[in-house]
Each structure stands twice: as C-alpha cells, then as structure tokens.
Amino acid sequence: MVGGNGETGGNEDTNQETEPPEEIIPETESYVGYYADMEGDGIVDGIIFADMAVGNTGSGQWSDSNGLYTIPVKDNLKEYTISKEKYNDDFGENYVITPKKGTTENERFYIMALDDIDGNTHYWYKSAFEKMTIDTSEDFEKGKENTQTMIAQWNSNKYQPQDDNDMWGLIQTQVNGGWFIPSKAEWSAFAEELNITKDNYKNYNLSEWYWCSSQNDKYGAWYAHFYGGYMSNYDVNFDHYVRMAAIF
C-alpha cells in the first residue's frame, strides 16, 4: 500500500494461520470490503471498494448529487484466490484476496491504500490557479488516466512554476508502481460502498479531506470532504491530504 515515507509498501500479515488451499473465488458475488494482496507476496496493499464482476445496481451516490458514480460490469476477468482467511486492519477483520499466479486477463478490483502517502497536506497544482484548462474526467475508471495526464503537464511545466509541495511531483514513484489519484466518482464509490460517513471516517484512519484527480474549473479541483460527509471542490493552490488507489 502507499504510506509511511511515500513508498509503495504494505502491512505484513503477522497472523500465523495456515494458508488455505487455492480455490478460485466466484464472479457472482461482490468482494467489496475484502483486503487485497496485489502481488501475492503476503503484503496487504489496500481495501477493495469496487468489484467489476458485479458492478453496482443503477447509479450509486455518496451524499448529494456531486457524489454520483456507476461501477461498470466487466468480463474476461483475472482469476483470484483467498490468500489469507483472517487479516485485521483499519477496515476490520476480513479475508485477503490475491490474483491466481499466471492469470493475465482484465483486472477486477479497485482498491484504496490503507494509508495516506505521508502525514502532510499538499497542493493540487499551486501555480495552475486561474489558469487551468479542463483536461481530466470526473468519471469512474478515469482516475489513472487523469493522473497520467496531470503528471505529464506538471513535468512539462505547463503551469509554471512548479512547487515542491505540488501533489503531481510527489507521487511519481507510486504512479510508476501502478497507483493513481482517484477520480471524483472513484472517491464517491469508495465512501458509499464502504459506508463511510462524517461520523465514522476517523475509525478507518482517514483524514478530513482528500484530493481527487478530477478538475472542476480553471480555479479548482474536486476533493472528498470526509469531515463534512460530501464531495466538494476547492482551489488548486490550497492543500489537502493525498491517498492513492490501484486496480488489480
């Protein structure tokens, strides 16, 4: 998972239970709320918040209409197994899922890291305030593309000058490892699918607010406002916490 010093790592499971025999999990039920071991290396990387074998019924919504999302249904998916029957972390006790060795089909699950990239807040893109063109999407499945787009713009100095505390300059090692900043709809799905509210978010080791990868207008970008329990937007020269997602 993403945390600590901003490295892509995870929590090693110290549970001494015997690993269960390999058995492929079905595609007919949701595994949202299970933990994920993306590499099959015994390290838990995050919590599953979207299962594209089943999607969601109709359109989901976290709080008001700014929190709308739809999780699509996909086919030709990788096969997955239960690698641990008991793992306990910020989202309680549950099984750990990992891809079957050698499986190369489409990724099934969206996961959120269990930690922020660090303990600090960061600008979205400080010098882009009042200058931005809208080059990102608010939709589900767009967070990874948004992240790549904005890193390319930051690296090319599209909105000069760069700031050392800009999010896009700080996350590039993690992005090279497959992580990305969730889009507006992906953050909404995370909150709603896992039943996260303004009253319980601290129980899950979540900070008050997180940047999305989705722009809003030339001034600002969207952010998940857990302290208030809704999706909102704010100026990109303001600082919020950063947590990353991945697909596996």
Secondary structure, 3 states (H helix, E strand, C coil): CEECCCEECCEECCCCCCCCCCCECCCCCCCCCCEECCCCCCEECEEEEEECCCCCCCCEECCCHHHEECCCCCCCECCEEEEEEEEEECCEEEEEEEECCCCCCECCEEEEECCCCCCCCEECCHHHCCCCCCCCCCCCCCHHHHHHHHHHHHHCCCCCCCCCCEHHHHCHHHHHCCCECCCHHHHHHHHHHCCCCCCCHHHHCCCCEEEEEEECCCCEEEEEECCCCEEEEEECCCEEECCCEEEC
